[in-house]
Structures are given as C-alpha cells and as structure tokens.
Amino acid sequence: MTDEVRPDEPTTCGYVALVGAPNAGKSTLINQLVGGKVSIVSPKVQTTRTRVLGILVEGNSQMILVDTPGIFGAPKRRLERAMVKAAWTGAEEADVVVVVIDSHEGISNDTKLLLENMKADHKGRPVMLALNKIDLIHRPKLLSLAQQAYELFDFSGTYMISASNGDGVDDLRGELATMMPEGPWLYPEDQLADTPMRLLAAEFTREQLFLKLHEELPYSLTVETESWKEMKDGSARIDQVIFIERESQKAIVIGAGGRMIKMVGEAARAQMSAAFEKSIHLFLHVKVREGWSDERERYRDLGLDYDV
C-alpha cells in the first residue's frame, strides 16, 4: 500500500483481470503489483493453470487481481481447453482488463487472437495495454509495437513496464486504483491473496518442478497437498503427493540418489516458510496416476470447468 486509507473518503473496490498470451509475464506482474508471492512463475509457458486472486490496496481502493492462464490459439487437451475457458471467464467478470504483451516477442498469433476476441466482446469495460519486458527492447521498437497494438484494438491507455524489476508498475497500479467502482472492500486490508494455503503450497512445489525439470514432463504432473498439520512448536508439517502419468517418469522426478526431489523440496520449503511465516517440514511423495488430467475432481479443485 503506497497511500494511507482516508476515512473521510469513500472506498472503491473492483476486479482487474490480467490476460495475455502464454509467458507474457502476467504472474510476475501480479506478484509485483501485490508485493508478495501469490502466483507461480517459470520460464515455461502455461505455468498458471487456474485463476489466482491477488489483493492489492492503494489508498482507499482495493483491487482484486485475477491472474489468468495464458490464452493460446488451438487448445486440444481437456486441461488446455479448461485453462482457456478460465482465462476468458476472468476477463468477462472483471471491471478492468489489462492485456499484457511480451514486448521482446512482439505481437504473436496468440495475442492477435486475444485482441480479436476482446474487440468482439469487451462489453465497454476499460482495457489497458501493458507492454512488458521493456528492459529487453530498444525504445524505438517499443513505440512501433504500441502502434501495432492500437491498430488491432482501441485501448483505454498504455503502460510500458518491466514486471521483473518493477519499472512502470507503480504508475500502472495508481491508474488502476482510480478506475475501481465505489463500494466496500471485500477482503481485510492485510490479505494478499484468496488462494487457500493448501493449494498455494502445492503451487510452490509445482513451480519448482517446472523450474528444475526438462522438456514436457512438468505438463504431465500435478501436485496435491495431502495433509497439513500444525505442530506444537508453531511449525507445520506438510505432506504432498506429486502425481505423474507413467512409471517411467518417477525416476526423473526423484533423480539419481534422490537428488532432484531433494532440491525441489528444499526450494519449495523455503518459499513456503517465507510465505506462511513459519517453519515448514515438507515431505514429498511421488505416485503414478494415469489420466490424472482427465479426472473431474481434479478440475473442481483447480476451479476449472471440466465440461469444455
């Protein structure tokens, strides 16, 4: 929060959806806006599988930030279709939409498809353009990219930002605060996210698997927090299961002599301890469950629509 709440002025509260092509930097941006870790980040595309609610207060304005899965052109698998549906739902329900574009990559086919759909059905809501990763591109190219984007969609405003180092993010945050409708806050002032801690803990572990494993394996696994037990000394014991689709994948996740799963566990545990402000004892187990990505209950847990 950059400004103090003014009791003599009305409060405002609304939803802001961050949408964009895979790997545009939406999760990094929402973490930067909120000032804490609420969404997982990795260099691999399609890391976010479900909508993550980050909560941000700026003066008398509370913004509920929706980090949607990346929107991509032709989803084939059920999970991919559900992710795209969640992204569009997040945009439809928001008071303001922020389209995040990777300025280094430029306007991809996925981004063009997104803007075409936004033009057809944005229902008059403000749609902001955030050109991200400006630290990786020369300014003349950045201005040309902005012009190309406006040829595809009439944005309400443009912000040139670097979600990774924070450049331009304060200006974007301040502008979004002025766009929220008047109304009471929906969350306590000090709450950063609406993600259940068990799910967030599982996401921390899944992030480390994305960062440390190679090729396509991360897309064939999921993580579930099986138990969470508060200990007498104030610490917590968390048991998680890493579900994979084939027996042959188990050796990759565990690694030679158990080194891979140990690295994953150590990194995830450190993130959890910082996020939950307590000592965490993390125990990881690897189990084979063929077809986990087609189990209806898995979609319910992720807040995704199975029937798409």
Secondary structure, DSSP 8 states (H G I E B T S, - for coil): --S---TTS--EEEEEEEEESTTSSHHHHHHHHHTS--S---SSTT---S-EEEEEEETTEEEEEEE-----S---SHHHHHHHHHHHHHHHT-SEEEEEEETTT-S-HHHHHHHHHHHHS-TT--EEEEEE-GGGS-HHHHHHHHHHHHHH---SEEEE--TTT-TTHHHHHHHHHHTS-B---SS-TT--B-S-HHHHHHHHHHHHHHHHS-TTGGGGEEEEEEEEEE-TTS-EEEEEEEEESSGGGHHHHH-GGGHHHHHHHHHHHHHHHHHHTS-EEEEEEEEE-TTGGG-HHHHHHHT--S--
